[in-house]
Amino acid sequence: MAKLEGKKVMVVEDDYLIALMLCQSFEEEGAEVLGPVGRVEAALALIAREPRIDGAVLDINLAGDMVFPVADALLARGVPFLFSTGYDADELPQLYREVPHYRKPVLPRSVCEALFA
């Protein structure tokens, strides 16, 4: 059985190739992928309609919009997430500096392991 069998993982990423790599990696590990979505509004709508999300990967900058409203919605629901970004932790608002983050380009397997270790 795959490690992520039965897990629902949300991918919020506006770069098509990175989103594709992440989605494929999660699916290969047995997860059901929610998304990918590349806009804050679309991510918030997905969170609102999806009763269960087990984890999420968030790009910080989505076509010029910051992903923090999505991070807030996930925090409110107790959903673990990490950032996949070009930003350093010290560039983030204080609230998010302790959230795990991976510098792009990310290694999908590392992201899988970090979310569900």
Biopython code that builds the backbone (N, CA, C, O; Angstrom):
import numpy as np
from Bio.PDB.StructureBuilder import StructureBuilder

atoms = [
    (1, "MET", "N", (0.842, -1.180, 0.000)),
    (1, "MET", "CA", (0.000, 0.000, 0.000)),
    (1, "MET", "C", (0.889, 1.245, 0.000)),
    (1, "MET", "O", (1.902, 1.285, 0.698)),
    (2, "ALA", "N", (0.511, 2.256, -0.779)),
    (2, "ALA", "CA", (1.266, 3.500, -0.856)),
    (2, "ALA", "C", (1.169, 4.261, 0.467)),
    (2, "ALA", "O", (0.177, 4.151, 1.187)),
    (3, "LYS", "N", (2.212, 5.034, 0.775)),
    (3, "LYS", "CA", (2.281, 5.751, 2.047)),
    (3, "LYS", "C", (1.152, 6.729, 2.289)),
    (3, "LYS", "O", (0.732, 6.923, 3.429)),
    (4, "LEU", "N", (0.660, 7.341, 1.240)),
    (4, "LEU", "CA", (-0.354, 8.383, 1.393)),
    (4, "LEU", "C", (-1.749, 7.897, 1.019)),
    (4, "LEU", "O", (-2.653, 8.701, 0.793)),
    (5, "GLU", "N", (-1.919, 6.593, 0.956)),
    (5, "GLU", "CA", (-3.220, 6.015, 0.596)),
    (5, "GLU", "C", (-4.313, 6.599, 1.494)),
    (5, "GLU", "O", (-4.213, 6.573, 2.721)),
    (6, "GLY", "N", (-5.351, 7.123, 0.852)),
    (6, "GLY", "CA", (-6.483, 7.671, 1.589)),
    (6, "GLY", "C", (-6.332, 9.116, 2.019)),
    (6, "GLY", "O", (-7.286, 9.699, 2.535)),
    (7, "LYS", "N", (-5.159, 9.718, 1.823)),
    (7, "LYS", "CA", (-4.946, 11.121, 2.195)),
    (7, "LYS", "C", (-5.432, 12.038, 1.081)),
    (7, "LYS", "O", (-5.290, 11.731, -0.103)),
    (8, "LYS", "N", (-6.008, 13.172, 1.481)),
    (8, "LYS", "CA", (-6.414, 14.209, 0.530)),
    (8, "LYS", "C", (-5.453, 15.381, 0.684)),
    (8, "LYS", "O", (-5.368, 15.997, 1.747)),
    (9, "VAL", "N", (-4.730, 15.678, -0.394)),
    (9, "VAL", "CA", (-3.699, 16.704, -0.364)),
    (9, "VAL", "C", (-4.058, 17.818, -1.342)),
    (9, "VAL", "O", (-4.310, 17.571, -2.521)),
    (10, "MET", "N", (-4.076, 19.036, -0.835)),
    (10, "MET", "CA", (-4.389, 20.211, -1.646)),
    (10, "MET", "C", (-3.090, 20.816, -2.180)),
    (10, "MET", "O", (-2.134, 21.015, -1.430)),
    (11, "VAL", "N", (-3.068, 21.104, -3.477)),
    (11, "VAL", "CA", (-1.906, 21.730, -4.108)),
    (11, "VAL", "C", (-2.324, 23.109, -4.607)),
    (11, "VAL", "O", (-3.213, 23.239, -5.449)),
    (12, "VAL", "N", (-1.662, 24.142, -4.069)),
    (12, "VAL", "CA", (-1.927, 25.531, -4.455)),
    (12, "VAL", "C", (-0.637, 26.068, -5.060)),
    (12, "VAL", "O", (0.304, 26.407, -4.342)),
    (13, "GLU", "N", (-0.602, 26.139, -6.376)),
    (13, "GLU", "CA", (0.620, 26.478, -7.115)),
    (13, "GLU", "C", (0.223, 27.058, -8.460)),
    (13, "GLU", "O", (-0.607, 26.480, -9.163)),
    (14, "ASP", "N", (0.808, 28.203, -8.831)),
    (14, "ASP", "CA", (0.457, 28.819, -10.111)),
    (14, "ASP", "C", (1.417, 28.468, -11.242)),
    (14, "ASP", "O", (1.154, 28.815, -12.394)),
    (15, "ASP", "N", (2.510, 27.798, -10.948)),
    (15, "ASP", "CA", (3.430, 27.349, -11.993)),
    (15, "ASP", "C", (2.996, 25.952, -12.440)),
    (15, "ASP", "O", (3.022, 25.005, -11.655)),
    (16, "TYR", "N", (2.602, 25.836, -13.691)),
    (16, "TYR", "CA", (2.023, 24.592, -14.196)),
    (16, "TYR", "C", (2.944, 23.388, -14.001)),
    (16, "TYR", "O", (2.501, 22.333, -13.546)),
    (17, "LEU", "N", (4.216, 23.542, -14.341)),
    (17, "LEU", "CA", (5.131, 22.397, -14.265)),
    (17, "LEU", "C", (5.371, 21.949, -12.825)),
    (17, "LEU", "O", (5.421, 20.752, -12.543)),
    (18, "ILE", "N", (5.519, 22.908, -11.924)),
    (18, "ILE", "CA", (5.704, 22.548, -10.513)),
    (18, "ILE", "C", (4.447, 21.878, -9.980)),
    (18, "ILE", "O", (4.525, 20.871, -9.276)),
    (19, "ALA", "N", (3.284, 22.438, -10.318)),
    (19, "ALA", "CA", (2.013, 21.844, -9.877)),
    (19, "ALA", "C", (1.881, 20.416, -10.400)),
    (19, "ALA", "O", (1.476, 19.518, -9.662)),
    (20, "LEU", "N", (2.218, 20.208, -11.656)),
    (20, "LEU", "CA", (2.135, 18.880, -12.258)),
    (20, "LEU", "C", (3.049, 17.890, -11.537)),
    (20, "LEU", "O", (2.634, 16.769, -11.241)),
    (21, "MET", "N", (4.287, 18.294, -11.252)),
    (21, "MET", "CA", (5.228, 17.417, -10.541)),
    (21, "MET", "C", (4.701, 17.048, -9.155)),
    (21, "MET", "O", (4.746, 15.885, -8.751)),
    (22, "LEU", "N", (4.201, 18.051, -8.434)),
    (22, "LEU", "CA", (3.678, 17.783, -7.092)),
    (22, "LEU", "C", (2.486, 16.842, -7.142)),
    (22, "LEU", "O", (2.413, 15.880, -6.378)),
    (23, "CYS", "N", (1.550, 17.124, -8.048)),
    (23, "CYS", "CA", (0.354, 16.286, -8.155)),
    (23, "CYS", "C", (0.719, 14.847, -8.498)),
    (23, "CYS", "O", (0.197, 13.911, -7.892)),
    (24, "GLN", "N", (1.604, 14.668, -9.460)),
    (24, "GLN", "CA", (2.018, 13.319, -9.845)),
    (24, "GLN", "C", (2.688, 12.592, -8.686)),
    (24, "GLN", "O", (2.448, 11.404, -8.468)),
    (25, "SER", "N", (3.522, 13.302, -7.949)),
    (25, "SER", "CA", (4.221, 12.686, -6.826)),
    (25, "SER", "C", (3.239, 12.240, -5.750)),
    (25, "SER", "O", (3.354, 11.131, -5.229)),
    (26, "PHE", "N", (2.279, 13.087, -5.413)),
    (26, "PHE", "CA", (1.280, 12.709, -4.416)),
    (26, "PHE", "C", (0.435, 11.535, -4.897)),
    (26, "PHE", "O", (0.149, 10.618, -4.127)),
    (27, "GLU", "N", (0.035, 11.561, -6.164)),
    (27, "GLU", "CA", (-0.773, 10.464, -6.707)),
    (27, "GLU", "C", (0.004, 9.150, -6.713)),
    (27, "GLU", "O", (-0.560, 8.096, -6.421)),
    (28, "GLU", "N", (1.291, 9.205, -7.044)),
    (28, "GLU", "CA", (2.122, 7.995, -7.029)),
    (28, "GLU", "C", (2.214, 7.393, -5.633)),
    (28, "GLU", "O", (2.390, 6.184, -5.483)),
    (29, "GLU", "N", (2.096, 8.236, -4.615)),
    (29, "GLU", "CA", (2.138, 7.768, -3.227)),
    (29, "GLU", "C", (0.753, 7.384, -2.711)),
    (29, "GLU", "O", (0.601, 7.029, -1.543)),
    (30, "GLY", "N", (-0.263, 7.457, -3.588)),
    (30, "GLY", "CA", (-1.595, 7.007, -3.218)),
    (30, "GLY", "C", (-2.559, 8.071, -2.749)),
    (30, "GLY", "O", (-3.691, 7.753, -2.384)),
    (31, "ALA", "N", (-2.144, 9.330, -2.747)),
    (31, "ALA", "CA", (-3.016, 10.407, -2.274)),
    (31, "ALA", "C", (-4.033, 10.805, -3.333)),
    (31, "ALA", "O", (-3.817, 10.621, -4.531)),
    (32, "GLU", "N", (-5.139, 11.353, -2.863)),
    (32, "GLU", "CA", (-6.096, 12.025, -3.739)),
    (32, "GLU", "C", (-5.707, 13.497, -3.742)),
    (32, "GLU", "O", (-5.647, 14.123, -2.683)),
    (33, "VAL", "N", (-5.444, 14.054, -4.918)),
    (33, "VAL", "CA", (-5.010, 15.444, -5.023)),
    (33, "VAL", "C", (-6.221, 16.348, -5.206)),
    (33, "VAL", "O", (-7.082, 16.102, -6.051)),
    (34, "LEU", "N", (-6.266, 17.391, -4.401)),
    (34, "LEU", "CA", (-7.277, 18.435, -4.531)),
    (34, "LEU", "C", (-6.594, 19.599, -5.228)),
    (34, "LEU", "O", (-5.692, 20.223, -4.667)),
    (35, "GLY", "N", (-7.023, 19.894, -6.450)),
    (35, "GLY", "CA", (-6.363, 20.920, -7.245)),
    (35, "GLY", "C", (-5.621, 20.254, -8.388)),
    (35, "GLY", "O", (-5.951, 19.137, -8.788)),
    (36, "PRO", "N", (-4.630, 20.932, -8.906)),
    (36, "PRO", "CA", (-4.037, 22.142, -8.364)),
    (36, "PRO", "C", (-4.882, 23.378, -8.645)),
    (36, "PRO", "O", (-5.637, 23.436, -9.615)),
    (37, "VAL", "N", (-4.731, 24.356, -7.769)),
    (37, "VAL", "CA", (-5.353, 25.658, -7.977)),
    (37, "VAL", "C", (-4.250, 26.703, -7.951)),
    (37, "VAL", "O", (-3.283, 26.580, -7.199)),
    (38, "GLY", "N", (-4.399, 27.726, -8.773)),
    (38, "GLY", "CA", (-3.360, 28.735, -8.914)),
    (38, "GLY", "C", (-3.761, 30.127, -8.505)),
    (38, "GLY", "O", (-3.037, 31.087, -8.771)),
    (39, "ARG", "N", (-4.908, 30.255, -7.860)),
    (39, "ARG", "CA", (-5.399, 31.570, -7.419)),
    (39, "ARG", "C", (-5.917, 31.469, -5.988)),
    (39, "ARG", "O", (-6.450, 30.438, -5.579)),
    (40, "VAL", "N", (-5.753, 32.543, -5.244)),
    (40, "VAL", "CA", (-6.210, 32.580, -3.854)),
    (40, "VAL", "C", (-7.702, 32.300, -3.769)),
    (40, "VAL", "O", (-8.135, 31.493, -2.945)),
    (41, "GLU", "N", (-8.496, 32.959, -4.613)),
    (41, "GLU", "CA", (-9.952, 32.791, -4.566)),
    (41, "GLU", "C", (-10.353, 31.345, -4.827)),
    (41, "GLU", "O", (-11.241, 30.815, -4.158)),
    (42, "ALA", "N", (-9.710, 30.712, -5.787)),
    (42, "ALA", "CA", (-10.022, 29.314, -6.108)),
    (42, "ALA", "C", (-9.639, 28.395, -4.951)),
    (42, "ALA", "O", (-10.350, 27.433, -4.662)),
    (43, "ALA", "N", (-8.528, 28.684, -4.294)),
    (43, "ALA", "CA", (-8.104, 27.870, -3.153)),
    (43, "ALA", "C", (-9.082, 28.016, -1.990)),
    (43, "ALA", "O", (-9.430, 27.027, -1.346)),
    (44, "LEU", "N", (-9.526, 29.238, -1.719)),
    (44, "LEU", "CA", (-10.491, 29.459, -0.638)),
    (44, "LEU", "C", (-11.816, 28.765, -0.941)),
    (44, "LEU", "O", (-12.448, 28.209, -0.042)),
    (45, "ALA", "N", (-12.235, 28.795, -2.200)),
    (45, "ALA", "CA", (-13.476, 28.111, -2.593)),
    (45, "ALA", "C", (-13.335, 26.602, -2.406)),
    (45, "ALA", "O", (-14.271, 25.944, -1.950)),
    (46, "LEU", "N", (-12.190, 26.058, -2.751)),
    (46, "LEU", "CA", (-11.947, 24.622, -2.579)),
    (46, "LEU", "C", (-11.976, 24.238, -1.096)),
    (46, "LEU", "O", (-12.555, 23.218, -0.725)),
    (47, "ILE", "N", (-11.358, 25.048, -0.268)),
    (47, "ILE", "CA", (-11.371, 24.788, 1.178)),
    (47, "ILE", "C", (-12.804, 24.819, 1.707)),
    (47, "ILE", "O", (-13.183, 23.985, 2.530)),
    (48, "ALA", "N", (-13.591, 25.772, 1.239)),
    (48, "ALA", "CA", (-14.967, 25.923, 1.718)),
    (48, "ALA", "C", (-15.846, 24.732, 1.343)),
    (48, "ALA", "O", (-16.739, 24.355, 2.103)),
    (49, "ARG", "N", (-15.598, 24.146, 0.184)),
    (49, "ARG", "CA", (-16.485, 23.062, -0.262)),
    (49, "ARG", "C", (-15.971, 21.664, 0.060)),
    (49, "ARG", "O", (-16.718, 20.691, -0.039)),
    (50, "GLU", "N", (-14.712, 21.558, 0.442)),
    (50, "GLU", "CA", (-14.124, 20.238, 0.696)),
    (50, "GLU", "C", (-14.189, 19.928, 2.191)),
    (50, "GLU", "O", (-13.554, 20.617, 2.990)),
    (51, "PRO", "N", (-14.945, 18.903, 2.577)),
    (51, "PRO", "CA", (-15.087, 18.618, 4.003)),
    (51, "PRO", "C", (-13.814, 18.097, 4.673)),
    (51, "PRO", "O", (-13.644, 18.256, 5.882)),
    (52, "ARG", "N", (-12.927, 17.480, 3.905)),
    (52, "ARG", "CA", (-11.711, 16.920, 4.493)),
    (52, "ARG", "C", (-10.502, 17.249, 3.634)),
    (52, "ARG", "O", (-10.478, 16.979, 2.433)),
    (53, "ILE", "N", (-9.514, 17.831, 4.265)),
    (53, "ILE", "CA", (-8.211, 18.074, 3.644)),
    (53, "ILE", "C", (-7.178, 17.610, 4.668)),
    (53, "ILE", "O", (-7.174, 18.076, 5.807)),
    (54, "ASP", "N", (-6.308, 16.700, 4.262)),
    (54, "ASP", "CA", (-5.329, 16.141, 5.196)),
    (54, "ASP", "C", (-4.007, 16.892, 5.213)),
    (54, "ASP", "O", (-3.244, 16.777, 6.172)),
    (55, "GLY", "N", (-3.731, 17.652, 4.177)),
    (55, "GLY", "CA", (-2.491, 18.412, 4.100)),
    (55, "GLY", "C", (-2.508, 19.274, 2.859)),
    (55, "GLY", "O", (-3.312, 19.057, 1.952)),
    (56, "ALA", "N", (-1.612, 20.264, 2.818)),
    (56, "ALA", "CA", (-1.580, 21.172, 1.669)),
    (56, "ALA", "C", (-0.166, 21.681, 1.428)),
    (56, "ALA", "O", (0.642, 21.810, 2.347)),
    (57, "VAL", "N", (0.101, 21.967, 0.159)),
    (57, "VAL", "CA", (1.340, 22.603, -0.267)),
    (57, "VAL", "C", (0.946, 23.927, -0.893)),
    (57, "VAL", "O", (0.134, 23.966, -1.817)),
    (58, "LEU", "N", (1.527, 25.025, -0.385)),
    (58, "LEU", "CA", (1.154, 26.355, -0.843)),
    (58, "LEU", "C", (2.355, 27.095, -1.418)),
    (58, "LEU", "O", (3.396, 27.206, -0.772)),
    (59, "ASP", "N", (2.200, 27.598, -2.631)),
    (59, "ASP", "CA", (3.127, 28.578, -3.177)),
    (59, "ASP", "C", (2.740, 29.908, -2.530)),
    (59, "ASP", "O", (1.549, 30.184, -2.385)),
    (60, "ILE", "N", (3.688, 30.723, -2.144)),
    (60, "ILE", "CA", (3.360, 31.969, -1.440)),
    (60, "ILE", "C", (2.837, 33.040, -2.382)),
    (60, "ILE", "O", (1.873, 33.732, -2.055)),
    (61, "ASN", "N", (3.455, 33.186, -3.542)),
    (61, "ASN", "CA", (3.047, 34.235, -4.476)),
    (61, "ASN", "C", (2.295, 33.598, -5.637)),
    (61, "ASN", "O", (2.878, 32.884, -6.454)),
    (62, "LEU", "N", (0.998, 33.864, -5.700)),
    (62, "LEU", "CA", (0.144, 33.310, -6.756)),
    (62, "LEU", "C", (-0.240, 34.420, -7.718)),
    (62, "LEU", "O", (-1.213, 35.138, -7.491)),
    (63, "ALA", "N", (0.519, 34.558, -8.780)),
    (63, "ALA", "CA", (0.252, 35.574, -9.800)),
    (63, "ALA", "C", (0.126, 36.958, -9.174)),
    (63, "ALA", "O", (-0.742, 37.743, -9.556)),
    (64, "GLY", "N", (0.997, 37.254, -8.211)),
    (64, "GLY", "CA", (1.013, 38.563, -7.575)),
    (64, "GLY", "C", (0.203, 38.669, -6.295)),
    (64, "GLY", "O", (0.337, 39.654, -5.568)),
    (65, "ASP", "N", (-0.628, 37.689, -6.000)),
    (65, "ASP", "CA", (-1.403, 37.681, -4.754)),
    (65, "ASP", "C", (-0.719, 36.768, -3.744)),
    (65, "ASP", "O", (-0.269, 35.672, -4.080)),
    (66, "MET", "N", (-0.650, 37.233, -2.513)),
    (66, "MET", "CA", (-0.041, 36.428, -1.458)),
    (66, "MET", "C", (-1.043, 35.398, -0.949)),
    (66, "MET", "O", (-2.235, 35.685, -0.845)),
    (67, "VAL", "N", (-0.563, 34.209, -0.636)),
    (67, "VAL", "CA", (-1.396, 33.055, -0.293)),
    (67, "VAL", "C", (-1.853, 33.053, 1.175)),
    (67, "VAL", "O", (-2.518, 32.110, 1.604)),
    (68, "PHE", "N", (-1.518, 34.064, 1.929)),
    (68, "PHE", "CA", (-1.775, 34.033, 3.368)),
    (68, "PHE", "C", (-3.238, 33.863, 3.769)),
    (68, "PHE", "O", (-3.487, 33.236, 4.799)),
    (69, "PRO", "N", (-4.230, 34.377, 3.027)),
    (69, "PRO", "CA", (-5.624, 34.065, 3.392)),
    (69, "PRO", "C", (-5.911, 32.557, 3.324)),
    (69, "PRO", "O", (-6.707, 32.038, 4.107)),
    (70, "VAL", "N", (-5.271, 31.871, 2.400)),
    (70, "VAL", "CA", (-5.424, 30.414, 2.288)),
    (70, "VAL", "C", (-4.765, 29.741, 3.494)),
    (70, "VAL", "O", (-5.335, 28.825, 4.086)),
    (71, "ALA", "N", (-3.574, 30.194, 3.850)),
    (71, "ALA", "CA", (-2.888, 29.652, 5.028)),
    (71, "ALA", "C", (-3.740, 29.858, 6.277)),
    (71, "ALA", "O", (-3.837, 28.963, 7.117)),
    (72, "ASP", "N", (-4.357, 31.030, 6.405)),
    (72, "ASP", "CA", (-5.217, 31.309, 7.560)),
    (72, "ASP", "C", (-6.404, 30.353, 7.615)),
    (72, "ASP", "O", (-6.756, 29.852, 8.683)),
    (73, "ALA", "N", (-7.019, 30.104, 6.460)),
    (73, "ALA", "CA", (-8.173, 29.191, 6.405)),
    (73, "ALA", "C", (-7.760, 27.773, 6.792)),
    (73, "ALA", "O", (-8.504, 27.076, 7.483)),
    (74, "LEU", "N", (-6.584, 27.347, 6.352)),
    (74, "LEU", "CA", (-6.094, 26.012, 6.711)),
    (74, "LEU", "C", (-5.752, 25.934, 8.201)),
    (74, "LEU", "O", (-6.057, 24.939, 8.859)),
    (75, "LEU", "N", (-5.125, 26.978, 8.727)),
    (75, "LEU", "CA", (-4.825, 27.015, 10.163)),
    (75, "LEU", "C", (-6.106, 26.921, 10.986)),
    (75, "LEU", "O", (-6.152, 26.212, 11.992)),
    (76, "ALA", "N", (-7.144, 27.639, 10.558)),
    (76, "ALA", "CA", (-8.419, 27.633, 11.281)),
    (76, "ALA", "C", (-9.036, 26.237, 11.323)),
    (76, "ALA", "O", (-9.744, 25.894, 12.270)),
    (77, "ARG", "N", (-8.765, 25.441, 10.301)),
    (77, "ARG", "CA", (-9.300, 24.071, 10.247)),
    (77, "ARG", "C", (-8.336, 23.030, 10.809)),
    (77, "ARG", "O", (-8.670, 21.848, 10.886)),
    (78, "GLY", "N", (-7.160, 23.461, 11.196)),
    (78, "GLY", "CA", (-6.181, 22.525, 11.743)),
    (78, "GLY", "C", (-5.521, 21.649, 10.699)),
    (78, "GLY", "O", (-5.058, 20.552, 11.010)),
    (79, "VAL", "N", (-5.474, 22.125, 9.454)),
    (79, "VAL", "CA", (-4.878, 21.357, 8.357)),
    (79, "VAL", "C", (-3.376, 21.655, 8.282)),
    (79, "VAL", "O", (-2.993, 22.819, 8.166)),
    (80, "PRO", "N", (-2.522, 20.632, 8.346)),
    (80, "PRO", "CA", (-1.084, 20.877, 8.198)),
    (80, "PRO", "C", (-0.756, 21.294, 6.767)),
    (80, "PRO", "O", (-1.331, 20.787, 5.804)),
    (81, "PHE", "N", (0.178, 22.226, 6.655)),
    (81, "PHE", "CA", (0.593, 22.672, 5.322)),
    (81, "PHE", "C", (2.041, 23.107, 5.379)),
    (81, "PHE", "O", (2.619, 23.294, 6.450)),
    (82, "LEU", "N", (2.610, 23.264, 4.194)),
    (82, "LEU", "CA", (3.946, 23.826, 4.077)),
    (82, "LEU", "C", (3.976, 24.743, 2.875)),
    (82, "LEU", "O", (3.117, 24.681, 1.995)),
    (83, "PHE", "N", (4.985, 25.595, 2.859)),
    (83, "PHE", "CA", (5.168, 26.516, 1.746)),
    (83, "PHE", "C", (6.210, 25.959, 0.784)),
    (83, "PHE", "O", (7.242, 25.434, 1.200)),
    (84, "SER", "N", (5.926, 26.081, -0.490)),
    (84, "SER", "CA", (6.864, 25.789, -1.564)),
    (84, "SER", "C", (7.120, 27.139, -2.219)),
    (84, "SER", "O", (6.233, 27.677, -2.881)),
    (85, "THR", "N", (8.317, 27.698, -2.048)),
    (85, "THR", "CA", (8.481, 29.108, -2.365)),
    (85, "THR", "C", (9.907, 29.481, -2.732)),
    (85, "THR", "O", (10.845, 28.707, -2.542)),
    (86, "GLY", "N", (10.039, 30.664, -3.253)),
    (86, "GLY", "CA", (11.342, 31.258, -3.476)),
    (86, "GLY", "C", (11.717, 32.208, -2.353)),
    (86, "GLY", "O", (12.826, 32.742, -2.335)),
    (87, "TYR", "N", (10.800, 32.424, -1.414)),
    (87, "TYR", "CA", (11.031, 33.337, -0.297)),
    (87, "TYR", "C", (11.797, 32.645, 0.831)),
    (87, "TYR", "O", (11.649, 31.444, 1.054)),
    (88, "ASP", "N", (12.615, 33.424, 1.534)),
    (88, "ASP", "CA", (13.258, 32.940, 2.754)),
    (88, "ASP", "C", (12.286, 33.115, 3.912)),
    (88, "ASP", "O", (11.396, 33.963, 3.853)),
    (89, "ALA", "N", (12.450, 32.322, 4.959)),
    (89, "ALA", "CA", (11.552, 32.391, 6.118)),
    (89, "ALA", "C", (11.527, 33.787, 6.727)),
    (89, "ALA", "O", (10.473, 34.238, 7.176)),
    (90, "ASP", "N", (12.672, 34.485, 6.754)),
    (90, "ASP", "CA", (12.691, 35.812, 7.374)),
    (90, "ASP", "C", (11.973, 36.868, 6.540)),
    (90, "ASP", "O", (11.778, 37.987, 7.015)),
    (91, "GLU", "N", (11.577, 36.545, 5.320)),
    (91, "GLU", "CA", (10.789, 37.455, 4.489)),
    (91, "GLU", "C", (9.289, 37.295, 4.726)),
    (91, "GLU", "O", (8.492, 38.086, 4.222)),
    (92, "LEU", "N", (8.908, 36.284, 5.485)),
    (92, "LEU", "CA", (7.497, 35.994, 5.729)),
    (92, "LEU", "C", (7.000, 36.762, 6.945)),
    (92, "LEU", "O", (7.789, 37.116, 7.820)),
    (93, "PRO", "N", (5.677, 37.028, 7.006)),
    (93, "PRO", "CA", (5.123, 37.593, 8.233)),
    (93, "PRO", "C", (5.436, 36.670, 9.409)),
    (93, "PRO", "O", (5.531, 35.454, 9.244)),
    (94, "GLN", "N", (5.592, 37.246, 10.575)),
    (94, "GLN", "CA", (5.994, 36.498, 11.774)),
    (94, "GLN", "C", (5.154, 35.244, 11.994)),
    (94, "GLN", "O", (5.692, 34.195, 12.350)),
    (95, "LEU", "N", (3.843, 35.340, 11.786)),
    (95, "LEU", "CA", (2.927, 34.224, 12.015)),
    (95, "LEU", "C", (3.329, 32.964, 11.251)),
    (95, "LEU", "O", (3.079, 31.851, 11.713)),
    (96, "TYR", "N", (3.948, 33.137, 10.087)),
    (96, "TYR", "CA", (4.231, 32.006, 9.200)),
    (96, "TYR", "C", (5.691, 31.567, 9.195)),
    (96, "TYR", "O", (6.050, 30.654, 8.452)),
    (97, "ARG", "N", (6.523, 32.184, 9.990)),
    (97, "ARG", "CA", (7.956, 31.870, 9.935)),
    (97, "ARG", "C", (8.288, 30.472, 10.419)),
    (97, "ARG", "O", (9.324, 29.922, 10.045)),
    (98, "GLU", "N", (7.434, 29.890, 11.241)),
    (98, "GLU", "CA", (7.684, 28.544, 11.748)),
    (98, "GLU", "C", (7.054, 27.456, 10.873)),
    (98, "GLU", "O", (7.280, 26.266, 11.095)),
    (99, "VAL", "N", (6.266, 27.872, 9.882)),
    (99, "VAL", "CA", (5.661, 26.901, 8.962)),
    (99, "VAL", "C", (6.784, 26.313, 8.104)),
    (99, "VAL", "O", (7.602, 27.064, 7.572)),
    (100, "PRO", "N", (6.839, 24.995, 7.960)),
    (100, "PRO", "CA", (7.876, 24.414, 7.098)),
    (100, "PRO", "C", (7.794, 25.002, 5.689)),
    (100, "PRO", "O", (6.710, 25.181, 5.133)),
    (101, "HIS", "N", (8.951, 25.292, 5.137)),
    (101, "HIS", "CA", (8.953, 25.773, 3.758)),
    (101, "HIS", "C", (10.146, 25.201, 3.010)),
    (101, "HIS", "O", (11.222, 24.973, 3.561)),
    (102, "TYR", "N", (9.896, 24.982, 1.729)),
    (102, "TYR", "CA", (10.895, 24.420, 0.835)),
    (102, "TYR", "C", (11.145, 25.410, -0.279)),
    (102, "TYR", "O", (10.212, 25.924, -0.894)),
    (103, "ARG", "N", (12.414, 25.672, -0.531)),
    (103, "ARG", "CA", (12.786, 26.587, -1.609)),
    (103, "ARG", "C", (12.589, 25.894, -2.946)),
    (103, "ARG", "O", (12.904, 24.716, -3.115)),
    (104, "LYS", "N", (12.060, 26.659, -3.890)),
    (104, "LYS", "CA", (11.897, 26.132, -5.242)),
    (104, "LYS", "C", (13.263, 26.045, -5.900)),
    (104, "LYS", "O", (14.120, 26.884, -5.623)),
    (105, "PRO", "N", (13.492, 25.091, -6.736)),
    (105, "PRO", "CA", (12.575, 24.011, -7.104)),
    (105, "PRO", "C", (12.518, 22.958, -5.996)),
    (105, "PRO", "O", (13.541, 22.578, -5.427)),
    (106, "VAL", "N", (11.335, 22.508, -5.712)),
    (106, "VAL", "CA", (11.138, 21.533, -4.642)),
    (106, "VAL", "C", (11.334, 20.119, -5.166)),
    (106, "VAL", "O", (11.182, 19.849, -6.358)),
    (107, "LEU", "N", (11.671, 19.235, -4.258)),
    (107, "LEU", "CA", (11.711, 17.810, -4.569)),
    (107, "LEU", "C", (10.401, 17.223, -4.060)),
    (107, "LEU", "O", (10.191, 17.155, -2.849)),
    (108, "PRO", "N", (9.522, 16.800, -4.952)),
    (108, "PRO", "CA", (8.202, 16.332, -4.530)),
    (108, "PRO", "C", (8.232, 15.286, -3.425)),
    (108, "PRO", "O", (7.391, 15.332, -2.528)),
    (109, "ARG", "N", (9.162, 14.354, -3.459)),
    (109, "ARG", "CA", (9.212, 13.322, -2.424)),
    (109, "ARG", "C", (9.507, 13.942, -1.055)),
    (109, "ARG", "O", (8.956, 13.507, -0.044)),
    (110, "SER", "N", (10.369, 14.950, -1.023)),
    (110, "SER", "CA", (10.664, 15.629, 0.242)),
    (110, "SER", "C", (9.424, 16.304, 0.802)),
    (110, "SER", "O", (9.196, 16.297, 2.011)),
    (111, "VAL", "N", (8.628, 16.884, -0.078)),
    (111, "VAL", "CA", (7.396, 17.544, 0.347)),
    (111, "VAL", "C", (6.430, 16.511, 0.914)),
    (111, "VAL", "O", (5.812, 16.744, 1.953)),
    (112, "CYS", "N", (6.296, 15.387, 0.247)),
    (112, "CYS", "CA", (5.426, 14.305, 0.735)),
    (112, "CYS", "C", (5.844, 13.881, 2.136)),
    (112, "CYS", "O", (5.009, 13.747, 3.030)),
    (113, "GLU", "N", (7.132, 13.673, 2.316)),
    (113, "GLU", "CA", (7.640, 13.217, 3.607)),
    (113, "GLU", "C", (7.446, 14.268, 4.688)),
    (113, "GLU", "O", (7.123, 13.931, 5.827)),
    (114, "ALA", "N", (7.639, 15.540, 4.346)),
    (114, "ALA", "CA", (7.499, 16.608, 5.334)),
    (114, "ALA", "C", (6.061, 16.762, 5.804)),
    (114, "ALA", "O", (5.818, 17.016, 6.984)),
    (115, "LEU", "N", (5.122, 16.613, 4.909)),
    (115, "LEU", "CA", (3.711, 16.773, 5.275)),
    (115, "LEU", "C", (3.208, 15.644, 6.150)),
    (115, "LEU", "O", (2.421, 15.872, 7.069)),
    (116, "PHE", "N", (3.655, 14.428, 5.876)),
    (116, "PHE", "CA", (3.071, 13.261, 6.536)),
    (116, "PHE", "C", (4.102, 12.383, 7.236)),
    (116, "PHE", "O", (3.934, 11.166, 7.313)),
    (117, "ALA", "N", (5.164, 12.994, 7.744)),
    (117, "ALA", "CA", (6.203, 12.224, 8.447)),
    (117, "ALA", "C", (5.713, 11.769, 9.810)),
    (117, "ALA", "O", (6.450, 11.110, 10.543)),
]
sb = StructureBuilder()
sb.init_structure("model")
sb.init_model(0)
sb.init_chain("A")
sb.init_seg("    ")
for serial, (resi, resn, name, xyz) in enumerate(atoms, 1):
    if name == "N":
        sb.init_residue(resn, " ", resi, " ")
    sb.init_atom(name, np.array(xyz, "f"), 0.0, 1.0, " ", f" {name:<3s}", serial, name[0])
structure = sb.get_structure()
